[in-house]
């Protein structure tokens, strides 16, 4: 099975609300995690990353939280805007392993007006 | 600045034909990656180049697939004797170094008839 997965395939939120997208991973050997946003017909766009020596990292309107105890990763988007509508993927890289990323299936974020 | 550029954006060919997909990475990026994405799925790692050499080709599905990066910049993914199951979006990504975030192009949508 996949080592990275998402709890919900679709998430619908009201414009202006905060969004939280979750990701579970099963490989404790992973030491780097990254979130991507993918719009229809486009390639994945880098949002934010975090290494396993950190629990939280903030960017512009986004925060990534890493809970290594339960192998859980989340992406928080503040004040969600229509342009945030997309599919969001989390991905991991194994410590000392292959340098390619392992992606989950993605969560489709839908912004309601 | 210019991002990762992939050509062609779309390619339609018949089963059994040979195809080449091109990737121009971000200038100065030493690491280059190829992924394949099927509809509704996350990208799957194919191969990683560090400079001119293929550092990890563990994701290539079989010997019909191979890739080159002769001068350490542009890369070409080559698929021989194409099969209908090869239909997917082929994504290229590059990163400044192997420890930096990967940035993706918009992919080549390959359709095998």
gemmi code that builds the backbone of each chain (N, CA, C; Angstrom):
import gemmi

chains = {
    "A": [
        ("UNK", (0.822, -1.210, 0.000), (0.000, 0.000, 0.000), (0.844, 1.243, 0.000)),
        ("UNK", (0.196, 2.371, -0.089), (0.885, 3.649, -0.128), (1.356, 4.012, 1.274)),
        ("UNK", (2.492, 4.680, 1.346), (2.982, 5.118, 2.643), (2.454, 6.489, 2.988)),
        ("UNK", (1.855, 7.182, 2.024), (1.304, 8.504, 2.295), (-0.129, 8.499, 1.819)),
        ("UNK", (-1.039, 8.963, 2.634), (-2.433, 8.988, 2.217), (-3.151, 10.150, 2.832)),
        ("UNK", (-4.321, 10.425, 2.377), (-5.125, 11.525, 2.865), (-6.413, 10.995, 3.430)),
        ("UNK", (-6.933, 11.682, 4.469), (-8.129, 11.197, 5.116), (-9.367, 11.446, 4.271)),
        ("UNK", (-9.467, 12.601, 3.572), (-10.675, 12.964, 2.856), (-10.355, 13.263, 1.412)),
        ("UNK", (-11.100, 12.708, 0.475), (-10.848, 13.026, -0.926), (-11.339, 14.408, -1.322)),
        ("UNK", (-12.389, 14.934, -0.678), (-12.957, 16.239, -1.007), (-13.227, 17.014, 0.265)),
        ("UNK", (-12.887, 18.299, 0.260), (-13.134, 19.174, 1.381), (-13.784, 20.443, 0.865)),
        ("UNK", (-14.953, 20.772, 1.399), (-15.665, 21.972, 0.979), (-15.689, 22.969, 2.131)),
        ("UNK", (-15.250, 24.202, 1.868), (-15.218, 25.230, 2.905), (-15.787, 26.529, 2.359)),
        ("UNK", (-16.248, 27.361, 3.267), (-16.762, 28.667, 2.890), (-15.604, 29.636, 2.663)),
        ("UNK", (-15.781, 30.490, 1.683), (-14.781, 31.530, 1.436), (-14.572, 32.350, 2.707)),
        ("UNK", (-13.334, 32.578, 3.046), (-13.004, 33.342, 4.234), (-12.728, 32.481, 5.453)),
        ("UNK", (-13.220, 31.240, 5.440), (-12.936, 30.334, 6.551), (-11.531, 29.768, 6.421)),
        ("UNK", (-11.078, 29.133, 7.512), (-9.799, 28.440, 7.466), (-10.019, 27.000, 6.987)),
        ("UNK", (-9.060, 26.491, 6.247), (-9.118, 25.106, 5.749), (-8.017, 24.292, 6.404)),
        ("UNK", (-8.345, 23.057, 6.705), (-7.336, 22.138, 7.236), (-7.381, 20.859, 6.408)),
        ("UNK", (-6.271, 20.550, 5.787), (-6.159, 19.337, 4.968), (-5.206, 18.397, 5.678)),
        ("UNK", (-5.633, 17.176, 5.845), (-4.868, 16.205, 6.625), (-4.189, 15.169, 5.755)),
        ("UNK", (-3.129, 14.609, 6.313), (-2.362, 13.595, 5.612), (-1.780, 12.642, 6.645)),
        ("UNK", (-1.918, 11.349, 6.412), (-1.329, 10.344, 7.290), (-0.212, 9.639, 6.532)),
        ("UNK", (0.870, 9.397, 7.206), (1.943, 8.643, 6.585), (2.289, 7.469, 7.488)),
        ("UNK", (2.814, 6.422, 6.894), (3.047, 5.209, 7.683), (4.523, 4.892, 7.857)),
        ("UNK", (5.398, 5.573, 7.108), (6.805, 5.220, 7.165), (7.555, 6.142, 8.111)),
        ("UNK", (7.949, 5.621, 9.236), (8.645, 6.430, 10.236), (10.041, 6.838, 9.774)),
        ("UNK", (10.509, 6.252, 8.680), (11.822, 6.611, 8.143), (11.770, 7.871, 7.287)),
        ("UNK", (10.582, 8.418, 7.051), (10.477, 9.644, 6.266), (10.966, 10.827, 7.080)),
        ("UNK", (11.752, 11.687, 6.449), (12.286, 12.825, 7.193), (12.058, 14.154, 6.509)),
        ("UNK", (11.323, 14.136, 5.404), (11.036, 15.383, 4.687), (9.639, 15.273, 4.112)),
        ("UNK", (8.850, 16.342, 4.297), (7.466, 16.352, 3.854), (7.187, 17.653, 3.125)),
        ("UNK", (6.300, 17.564, 2.147), (6.074, 18.746, 1.308), (4.630, 18.750, 0.841)),
        ("UNK", (4.059, 19.934, 0.755), (2.706, 20.099, 0.254), (2.740, 20.788, -1.108)),
        ("UNK", (1.891, 20.250, -2.006), (1.741, 20.833, -3.322), (0.276, 21.137, -3.588)),
        ("UNK", (0.057, 22.151, -4.408), (-1.272, 22.510, -4.905), (-1.272, 22.254, -6.404)),
        ("UNK", (-2.300, 21.573, -6.885), (-2.366, 21.298, -8.311), (-3.715, 21.721, -8.870)),
        ("UNK", (-3.681, 22.652, -9.804), (-4.875, 23.097, -10.506), (-5.025, 22.288, -11.788)),
        ("UNK", (-6.231, 22.249, -12.280), (-6.541, 21.433, -13.458), (-5.653, 21.805, -14.640)),
        ("UNK", (-4.998, 20.802, -15.212), (-4.166, 21.030, -16.378), (-2.794, 21.603, -16.084)),
        ("UNK", (-2.477, 21.754, -14.802), (-1.181, 22.318, -14.411), (-0.377, 21.289, -13.628)),
        ("UNK", (0.909, 21.581, -13.496), (1.739, 20.738, -12.661), (1.603, 21.114, -11.198)),
        ("UNK", (2.037, 20.247, -10.289), (1.984, 20.580, -8.859), (2.812, 21.825, -8.555)),
        ("UNK", (2.242, 22.686, -7.726), (2.908, 23.930, -7.338), (3.326, 23.832, -5.880)),
        ("UNK", (4.600, 24.058, -5.612), (5.125, 23.994, -4.246), (4.431, 24.994, -3.340)),
        ("UNK", (4.002, 24.516, -2.152), (3.396, 25.407, -1.171), (4.340, 25.620, 0.006)),
        ("UNK", (4.679, 24.534, 0.665), (5.494, 24.621, 1.869), (6.062, 23.240, 2.180)),
        ("UNK", (7.201, 23.219, 2.837), (7.796, 21.944, 3.223), (8.204, 21.988, 4.691)),
        ("UNK", (8.496, 20.813, 5.221), (8.922, 20.716, 6.616), (9.794, 19.478, 6.776)),
        ("UNK", (10.801, 19.610, 7.609), (11.681, 18.475, 7.885), (11.299, 17.864, 9.222)),
        ("UNK", (11.738, 16.650, 9.437), (11.268, 15.910, 10.603), (11.797, 16.456, 11.920)),
        ("UNK", (12.767, 17.372, 11.880), (13.263, 17.957, 13.124), (12.423, 19.172, 13.556)),
        ("UNK", (11.327, 19.418, 12.837), (10.437, 20.529, 13.154), (9.018, 19.995, 13.362)),
        ("UNK", (8.221, 20.751, 14.145), (6.818, 20.391, 14.362), (5.868, 21.306, 13.595)),
        ("UNK", (6.355, 22.483, 13.267), (5.476, 23.495, 12.659), (6.306, 24.413, 11.801)),
        ("UNK", (5.687, 24.813, 10.700), (6.351, 25.789, 9.851), (5.264, 26.652, 9.224)),
        ("UNK", (5.530, 27.959, 9.160), (4.527, 28.875, 8.635), (5.015, 29.561, 7.389)),
        ("UNK", (4.053, 29.773, 6.473), (4.336, 30.559, 5.283), (3.288, 31.646, 5.188)),
        ("UNK", (3.113, 32.150, 3.984), (2.099, 33.180, 3.801), (0.718, 32.527, 3.746)),
        ("UNK", (-0.083, 32.738, 4.724), (-1.441, 32.186, 4.873), (-1.474, 30.673, 5.044)),
        ("UNK", (-0.352, 30.020, 5.070), (-0.320, 28.567, 5.245), (0.570, 28.175, 6.414)),
        ("UNK", (0.151, 27.085, 7.063), (0.925, 26.516, 8.155), (0.937, 25.009, 7.980)),
        ("UNK", (2.085, 24.397, 8.135), (2.165, 22.944, 8.106), (2.520, 22.467, 9.509)),
        ("UNK", (1.795, 21.463, 9.959), (2.039, 20.854, 11.260), (2.442, 19.401, 11.060)),
        ("UNK", (3.435, 18.980, 11.796), (3.919, 17.602, 11.705), (3.863, 16.969, 13.087)),
        ("UNK", (3.143, 15.873, 13.188), (3.064, 15.118, 14.437), (3.680, 13.755, 14.188)),
        ("UNK", (4.924, 13.603, 14.590), (5.645, 12.370, 14.303), (5.145, 11.207, 15.160)),
        ("UNK", (4.575, 11.528, 16.300), (4.094, 10.476, 17.197), (3.002, 9.653, 16.535)),
        ("UNK", (2.078, 10.335, 15.861), (0.968, 9.639, 15.212), (1.126, 9.641, 13.699)),
        ("UNK", (2.268, 10.065, 13.219), (2.561, 10.086, 11.788), (1.477, 10.846, 11.015)),
        ("UNK", (1.301, 12.097, 11.383), (0.246, 12.907, 10.803), (0.811, 14.252, 10.376)),
        ("UNK", (0.347, 14.697, 9.229), (0.764, 15.970, 8.639), (-0.492, 16.746, 8.278)),
        ("UNK", (-0.495, 18.024, 8.515), (-1.646, 18.819, 8.107), (-1.204, 20.129, 7.478)),
        ("UNK", (-2.073, 20.630, 6.607), (-1.868, 21.922, 5.967), (-3.038, 22.808, 6.345)),
        ("UNK", (-2.745, 23.935, 6.942), (-3.776, 24.887, 7.307), (-3.670, 26.094, 6.381)),
        ("UNK", (-4.802, 26.447, 5.794), (-4.863, 27.629, 4.927), (-5.785, 28.636, 5.595)),
        ("UNK", (-5.268, 29.809, 5.870), (-6.055, 30.836, 6.544), (-6.836, 31.660, 5.524)),
        ("UNK", (-8.056, 32.061, 5.949), (-8.881, 32.971, 5.135), (-8.939, 32.490, 3.689)),
        ("UNK", (-9.499, 31.305, 3.512), (-9.524, 30.660, 2.204), (-10.161, 31.551, 1.140)),
        ("UNK", (-9.520, 31.556, -0.023), (-9.973, 32.387, -1.138), (-10.377, 31.493, -2.315)),
        ("UNK", (-11.170, 32.008, -3.251), (-11.563, 31.190, -4.411), (-10.365, 30.603, -5.151)),
        ("UNK", (-9.277, 31.341, -5.194), (-8.085, 30.851, -5.883), (-7.404, 29.679, -5.188)),
        ("UNK", (-7.858, 29.363, -4.003), (-7.294, 28.210, -3.288), (-7.915, 26.893, -3.752)),
        ("UNK", (-8.962, 26.967, -4.544), (-9.595, 25.748, -5.062), (-8.607, 24.979, -5.928)),
        ("UNK", (-8.369, 23.739, -5.559), (-7.387, 22.909, -6.267), (-7.349, 21.552, -5.580)),
        ("UNK", (-6.506, 20.675, -6.103), (-6.204, 19.423, -5.412), (-4.892, 19.611, -4.674)),
        ("UNK", (-4.877, 19.205, -3.429), (-3.689, 19.350, -2.599), (-3.097, 17.971, -2.309)),
        ("UNK", (-1.806, 17.867, -2.534), (-1.084, 16.616, -2.291), (-0.037, 16.831, -1.203)),
        ("UNK", (0.056, 15.858, -0.318), (1.230, 15.804, 0.529), (2.172, 14.756, -0.061)),
        ("UNK", (3.434, 14.920, 0.185), (4.427, 13.979, -0.327), (5.533, 13.846, 0.708)),
        ("UNK", (6.228, 12.721, 0.656), (7.289, 12.454, 1.618), (8.521, 11.943, 0.905)),
        ("UNK", (9.630, 12.107, 1.600), (10.869, 11.526, 1.119), (11.477, 10.737, 2.261)),
        ("UNK", (11.955, 9.542, 1.948), (12.520, 8.681, 2.972), (13.951, 9.094, 3.296)),
        ("UNK", (14.287, 9.043, 4.567), (15.654, 9.326, 4.999), (16.575, 8.271, 4.406)),
        ("UNK", (17.557, 8.706, 3.657), (18.519, 7.771, 3.075), (17.969, 6.916, 1.970)),
        ("UNK", (16.757, 7.200, 1.568), (16.139, 6.383, 0.532), (16.197, 7.053, -0.819)),
        ("UNK", (15.335, 6.583, -1.707), (15.273, 7.162, -3.049), (14.966, 8.650, -2.953)),
        ("UNK", (15.474, 9.399, -3.891), (15.299, 10.837, -3.829), (14.016, 11.329, -4.453)),
        ("UNK", (13.253, 10.418, -5.021), (11.960, 10.812, -5.532), (10.970, 10.936, -4.391)),
        ("UNK", (9.963, 11.757, -4.588), (8.915, 11.935, -3.601), (7.849, 10.858, -3.762)),
        ("UNK", (7.249, 10.475, -2.640), (6.099, 9.570, -2.648), (4.869, 10.400, -2.326)),
        ("UNK", (3.920, 10.422, -3.252), (2.727, 11.247, -3.118), (1.535, 10.434, -2.652)),
        ("UNK", (0.632, 11.110, -1.946), (-0.667, 10.538, -1.659), (-1.614, 10.813, -2.812)),
        ("UNK", (-2.887, 10.432, -2.638), (-3.865, 10.558, -3.713), (-4.396, 11.978, -3.874)),
        ("UNK", (-4.331, 12.797, -2.857), (-4.783, 14.175, -2.985), (-6.130, 14.456, -2.361)),
        ("UNK", (-6.332, 15.699, -1.959), (-7.616, 16.190, -1.455), (-8.062, 17.334, -2.335)),
        ("UNK", (-9.317, 17.240, -2.806), (-9.860, 18.301, -3.647), (-10.513, 19.329, -2.729)),
        ("UNK", (-9.960, 20.524, -2.698), (-10.491, 21.609, -1.877), (-11.433, 22.454, -2.722)),
        ("UNK", (-12.679, 22.554, -2.258), (-13.694, 23.330, -2.967), (-14.082, 24.513, -2.098)),
        ("UNK", (-14.049, 25.702, -2.664), (-14.375, 26.916, -1.929), (-15.786, 27.341, -2.288)),
        ("UNK", (-16.637, 27.403, -1.296), (-18.020, 27.832, -1.495), (-18.111, 29.351, -1.313)),
        ("UNK", (-18.824, 30.039, -2.195), (-18.920, 31.510, -2.078), (-19.769, 31.930, -0.885)),
    ],
    "B": [
        ("UNK", (11.037, 34.548, -12.930), (11.953, 33.802, -13.768), (11.271, 32.614, -14.399)),
        ("UNK", (11.923, 31.983, -15.362), (11.343, 30.858, -16.065), (11.283, 29.654, -15.152)),
        ("UNK", (10.189, 28.934, -15.263), (10.033, 27.714, -14.502), (10.468, 26.523, -15.324)),
        ("UNK", (10.064, 25.348, -14.902), (10.359, 24.122, -15.641), (9.473, 24.098, -16.885)),
        ("UNK", (10.091, 23.848, -18.017), (9.363, 23.845, -19.274), (9.338, 22.434, -19.857)),
        ("UNK", (8.157, 21.983, -20.248), (8.044, 20.649, -20.837), (7.382, 20.744, -22.207)),
        ("UNK", (7.945, 20.003, -23.151), (7.372, 19.953, -24.498), (7.369, 18.530, -25.030)),
        ("UNK", (6.361, 18.162, -25.847), (5.177, 18.978, -26.114), (4.235, 18.972, -24.918)),
        ("UNK", (3.234, 19.810, -24.937), (2.255, 19.806, -23.847), (1.288, 18.630, -24.018)),
        ("UNK", (1.060, 18.238, -25.258), (0.214, 17.094, -25.554), (0.858, 16.261, -26.653)),
        ("UNK", (0.705, 14.943, -26.526), (1.244, 14.055, -27.549), (0.269, 12.892, -27.717)),
        ("UNK", (-0.201, 12.718, -28.937), (-1.076, 11.596, -29.249), (-0.357, 10.731, -30.278)),
        ("UNK", (-0.266, 9.451, -30.002), (0.406, 8.550, -30.921), (-0.231, 7.176, -30.864)),
        ("UNK", (0.151, 6.353, -31.823), (-0.429, 5.020, -31.890), (0.391, 4.020, -31.085)),
        ("UNK", (-0.282, 3.019, -30.627), (0.386, 1.926, -29.920), (1.543, 1.386, -30.756)),
        ("UNK", (2.659, 1.143, -30.079), (3.825, 0.603, -30.753), (4.825, 1.649, -31.207)),
        ("UNK", (4.428, 2.904, -31.207), (5.325, 3.966, -31.654), (6.305, 4.358, -30.557)),
        ("UNK", (7.318, 5.102, -30.979), (8.347, 5.611, -30.075), (8.069, 7.091, -29.803)),
        ("UNK", (8.215, 7.508, -28.537), (7.995, 8.920, -28.205), (9.143, 9.471, -27.376)),
        ("UNK", (9.357, 10.752, -27.531), (10.338, 11.476, -26.728), (9.661, 12.676, -26.094)),
        ("UNK", (9.889, 12.830, -24.805), (9.333, 13.950, -24.065), (10.499, 14.765, -23.509)),
        ("UNK", (10.397, 16.072, -23.640), (11.525, 16.932, -23.287), (11.230, 17.749, -22.042)),
        ("UNK", (12.282, 17.970, -21.255), (12.172, 18.785, -20.046), (13.340, 19.771, -19.979)),
        ("UNK", (13.009, 21.048, -19.834), (14.000, 22.091, -19.586), (13.868, 22.523, -18.123)),
        ("UNK", (14.821, 22.195, -17.294), (14.685, 22.531, -15.870), (14.944, 24.013, -15.623)),
        ("UNK", (14.703, 24.435, -14.411), (15.044, 25.798, -14.007), (16.564, 25.951, -14.089)),
        ("UNK", (16.993, 27.072, -14.632), (18.423, 27.300, -14.823), (19.186, 27.179, -13.502)),
        ("UNK", (20.244, 26.385, -13.521), (21.078, 26.236, -12.339), (20.685, 25.079, -11.439)),
        ("UNK", (19.543, 24.474, -11.704), (19.112, 23.340, -10.884), (19.882, 22.091, -11.294)),
        ("UNK", (20.517, 21.467, -10.304), (21.341, 20.309, -10.611), (20.550, 19.004, -10.600)),
        ("UNK", (19.460, 18.993, -9.842), (18.664, 17.771, -9.722), (17.443, 17.849, -10.628)),
        ("UNK", (17.163, 16.750, -11.303), (16.021, 16.698, -12.223), (15.293, 15.369, -12.027)),
        ("UNK", (13.978, 15.428, -12.020), (13.155, 14.257, -11.723), (12.070, 14.102, -12.794)),
        ("UNK", (11.738, 12.868, -13.075), (10.575, 12.560, -13.904), (9.560, 11.787, -13.066)),
        ("UNK", (8.298, 12.151, -13.249), (7.181, 11.484, -12.595), (6.114, 11.180, -13.651)),
        ("UNK", (5.220, 10.272, -13.300), (4.074, 9.965, -14.145), (2.826, 10.070, -13.282)),
        ("UNK", (1.807, 10.726, -13.833), (0.580, 10.921, -13.074), (-0.615, 10.416, -13.876)),
        ("UNK", (-1.331, 9.464, -13.306), (-2.558, 8.968, -13.907), (-3.727, 9.755, -13.343)),
        ("UNK", (-4.832, 9.737, -14.046), (-6.001, 10.522, -13.670), (-6.466, 10.181, -12.255)),
        ("UNK", (-6.606, 11.214, -11.429), (-7.102, 11.019, -10.084), (-6.083, 10.508, -9.089)),
        ("UNK", (-4.835, 10.427, -9.517), (-3.769, 9.915, -8.642), (-2.689, 10.972, -8.434)),
        ("UNK", (-1.877, 10.742, -7.426), (-0.713, 11.590, -7.252), (0.398, 11.162, -8.194)),
        ("UNK", (1.368, 12.023, -8.426), (2.496, 11.661, -9.284), (3.281, 10.477, -8.720)),
        ("UNK", (3.810, 9.650, -9.621), (4.646, 8.513, -9.237), (6.045, 8.721, -9.789)),
        ("UNK", (7.013, 8.571, -8.931), (8.412, 8.786, -9.281), (8.896, 7.779, -10.322)),
        ("UNK", (9.629, 8.285, -11.298), (10.224, 7.429, -12.321), (11.748, 7.383, -12.192)),
        ("UNK", (12.394, 8.569, -12.289), (13.840, 8.599, -12.355), (14.343, 9.949, -11.872)),
        ("UNK", (15.552, 9.940, -11.315), (16.176, 11.141, -10.774), (17.586, 11.274, -11.341)),
        ("UNK", (17.915, 12.479, -11.800), (19.251, 12.792, -12.291), (19.934, 13.778, -11.352)),
        ("UNK", (21.176, 13.517, -11.064), (22.022, 14.499, -10.402), (23.107, 14.834, -11.427)),
        ("UNK", (23.032, 16.031, -11.973), (23.936, 16.357, -13.071), (23.562, 15.546, -14.306)),
        ("UNK", (24.548, 14.901, -14.892), (24.317, 14.128, -16.106), (23.929, 12.687, -15.839)),
        ("UNK", (24.169, 12.231, -14.639), (23.963, 10.816, -14.349), (22.627, 10.507, -13.705)),
        ("UNK", (22.066, 9.354, -14.073), (20.829, 8.890, -13.449), (21.182, 8.296, -12.089)),
        ("UNK", (20.902, 9.050, -11.027), (21.260, 8.605, -9.680), (20.296, 7.555, -9.142)),
        ("UNK", (19.065, 7.565, -9.658), (18.062, 6.620, -9.159), (17.024, 6.416, -10.261)),
        ("UNK", (16.978, 5.220, -10.836), (15.981, 4.923, -11.863), (15.030, 3.832, -11.391)),
        ("UNK", (14.880, 3.715, -10.099), (14.091, 2.623, -9.530), (12.610, 2.691, -9.878)),
        ("UNK", (12.132, 3.864, -10.303), (10.720, 4.003, -10.623), (10.346, 3.692, -12.061)),
        ("UNK", (11.323, 3.501, -12.919), (11.008, 3.180, -14.315), (10.289, 1.837, -14.359)),
        ("UNK", (9.129, 1.753, -15.011), (8.313, 0.534, -14.945), (8.907, -0.664, -15.674)),
        ("UNK", (9.640, -0.437, -16.737), (10.242, -1.553, -17.498), (11.291, -0.977, -18.437)),
        ("UNK", (11.909, -1.842, -19.211), (13.024, -1.403, -20.049), (12.586, -0.677, -21.309)),
        ("UNK", (11.292, -0.460, -21.487), (10.858, 0.372, -22.615), (11.068, 1.860, -22.312)),
        ("UNK", (11.247, 2.148, -21.034), (11.426, 3.535, -20.593), (12.898, 3.800, -20.295)),
        ("UNK", (13.414, 4.900, -20.811), (14.716, 5.362, -20.371), (14.818, 6.861, -20.572)),
        ("UNK", (15.734, 7.475, -19.886), (15.868, 8.927, -19.929), (17.337, 9.296, -19.956)),
        ("UNK", (17.602, 10.448, -20.528), (18.969, 10.944, -20.625), (19.009, 12.411, -20.237)),
        ("UNK", (20.195, 12.822, -19.857), (20.432, 14.233, -19.524), (21.902, 14.522, -19.865)),
        ("UNK", (22.237, 14.495, -21.120), (23.641, 14.456, -21.567), (24.520, 15.624, -21.132)),
        ("UNK", (23.940, 16.809, -20.988), (24.761, 17.966, -20.621), (24.407, 18.506, -19.242)),
        ("UNK", (23.635, 17.763, -18.513), (23.307, 18.167, -17.154), (22.246, 19.242, -17.050)),
        ("UNK", (21.556, 19.492, -18.163), (20.484, 20.488, -18.128), (19.205, 19.849, -18.666)),
        ("UNK", (18.978, 19.970, -19.975), (17.785, 19.401, -20.597), (17.785, 17.880, -20.457)),
        ("UNK", (16.593, 17.334, -20.241), (16.449, 15.886, -20.158), (15.370, 15.432, -21.139)),
        ("UNK", (15.546, 14.220, -21.647), (14.559, 13.611, -22.525), (14.147, 12.261, -21.961)),
        ("UNK", (12.860, 12.072, -21.829), (12.308, 10.772, -21.446), (11.871, 10.073, -22.724)),
        ("UNK", (12.323, 8.854, -22.907), (12.071, 8.126, -24.132), (11.281, 6.864, -23.821)),
        ("UNK", (10.255, 6.628, -24.595), (9.426, 5.437, -24.406), (9.353, 4.684, -25.729)),
        ("UNK", (9.792, 3.449, -25.696), (9.766, 2.607, -26.900), (8.526, 1.726, -26.899)),
        ("UNK", (8.089, 1.363, -28.084), (6.985, 0.388, -28.240), (5.839, 0.730, -27.293)),
        ("UNK", (5.329, 1.933, -27.429), (4.326, 2.431, -26.492), (3.109, 1.513, -26.425)),
        ("UNK", (2.533, 1.486, -25.227), (1.329, 0.688, -24.967), (0.240, 1.614, -24.442)),
        ("UNK", (-1.013, 1.188, -24.553), (-2.113, 2.038, -24.119), (-1.988, 2.383, -22.633)),
        ("UNK", (-1.437, 1.484, -21.859), (-1.250, 1.725, -20.436), (-0.216, 2.791, -20.120)),
        ("UNK", (0.527, 3.228, -21.124), (1.504, 4.302, -20.917), (0.833, 5.671, -20.922)),
        ("UNK", (-0.436, 5.724, -21.295), (-1.153, 6.997, -21.333), (-1.215, 7.603, -19.935)),
        ("UNK", (-0.756, 8.828, -19.809), (-0.694, 9.523, -18.518), (-0.130, 10.920, -18.765)),
        ("UNK", (-0.053, 11.691, -17.701), (0.677, 12.959, -17.759), (2.079, 12.708, -17.211)),
        ("UNK", (3.073, 13.064, -17.985), (4.460, 12.888, -17.569), (4.980, 14.234, -17.097)),
        ("UNK", (5.363, 14.266, -15.828), (5.793, 15.496, -15.178), (7.300, 15.494, -14.959)),
        ("UNK", (7.877, 16.652, -15.120), (9.293, 16.838, -14.829), (9.405, 17.854, -13.698)),
        ("UNK", (10.354, 17.652, -12.819), (10.613, 18.590, -11.738), (12.105, 18.810, -11.625)),
        ("UNK", (12.481, 19.957, -11.089), (13.896, 20.196, -10.814), (14.035, 20.859, -9.461)),
        ("UNK", (15.214, 20.704, -8.889), (15.511, 21.369, -7.621), (16.959, 21.844, -7.639)),
        ("UNK", (17.221, 22.888, -6.873), (18.552, 23.478, -6.858), (19.599, 22.434, -6.435)),
        ("UNK", (19.277, 21.747, -5.366), (20.054, 20.596, -4.921), (19.058, 19.534, -4.503)),
        ("UNK", (19.559, 18.361, -4.174), (18.659, 17.262, -3.811), (17.912, 17.565, -2.514)),
        ("UNK", (18.402, 18.482, -1.706), (17.765, 18.791, -0.424), (16.773, 19.941, -0.506)),
        ("UNK", (16.596, 20.506, -1.671), (15.694, 21.642, -1.836), (14.364, 21.185, -2.452)),
        ("UNK", (13.310, 22.006, -2.312), (12.008, 21.617, -2.871), (12.068, 21.395, -4.379)),
        ("UNK", (11.291, 20.446, -4.841), (11.183, 20.173, -6.260), (10.092, 21.063, -6.865)),
        ("UNK", (10.415, 21.638, -8.008), (9.476, 22.504, -8.718), (9.104, 21.831, -10.032)),
        ("UNK", (7.803, 21.754, -10.268), (7.296, 20.979, -11.395), (6.944, 21.836, -12.609)),
        ("UNK", (7.063, 21.209, -13.776), (6.497, 21.769, -14.984), (5.037, 21.371, -15.094)),
        ("UNK", (4.390, 21.790, -16.176), (2.972, 21.485, -16.361), (2.733, 20.134, -17.032)),
        ("UNK", (3.805, 19.455, -17.398), (3.664, 18.095, -17.874), (3.388, 17.957, -19.358)),
        ("UNK", (3.575, 16.731, -19.830), (3.174, 16.336, -21.183), (2.070, 15.302, -21.032)),
        ("UNK", (0.922, 15.601, -21.630), (-0.178, 14.638, -21.605), (-0.002, 13.687, -22.770)),
        ("UNK", (0.327, 12.438, -22.469), (0.579, 11.436, -23.497), (-0.636, 10.523, -23.633)),
        ("UNK", (-1.119, 10.402, -24.850), (-2.257, 9.527, -25.126), (-1.843, 8.517, -26.184)),
        ("UNK", (-1.982, 7.253, -25.842), (-1.632, 6.162, -26.755), (-2.934, 5.537, -27.266)),
        ("UNK", (-3.127, 5.624, -28.574), (-4.381, 5.125, -29.164), (-4.298, 3.643, -29.522)),
    ],
}
model = gemmi.Model(1)
for chain_id, residues in chains.items():
    chain = gemmi.Chain(chain_id)
    for i, (resn, *xyz) in enumerate(residues, 1):
        res = gemmi.Residue()
        res.name, res.seqid = resn, gemmi.SeqId(i, " ")
        for name, pos in zip(("N", "CA", "C"), xyz):
            atom = gemmi.Atom()
            atom.name, atom.element = name, gemmi.Element(name[0])
            atom.pos, atom.b_iso = gemmi.Position(*pos), 0.0
            res.add_atom(atom)
        chain.add_residue(res)
    model.add_chain(chain)
structure = gemmi.Structure()
structure.add_model(model)
structure.setup_entities()
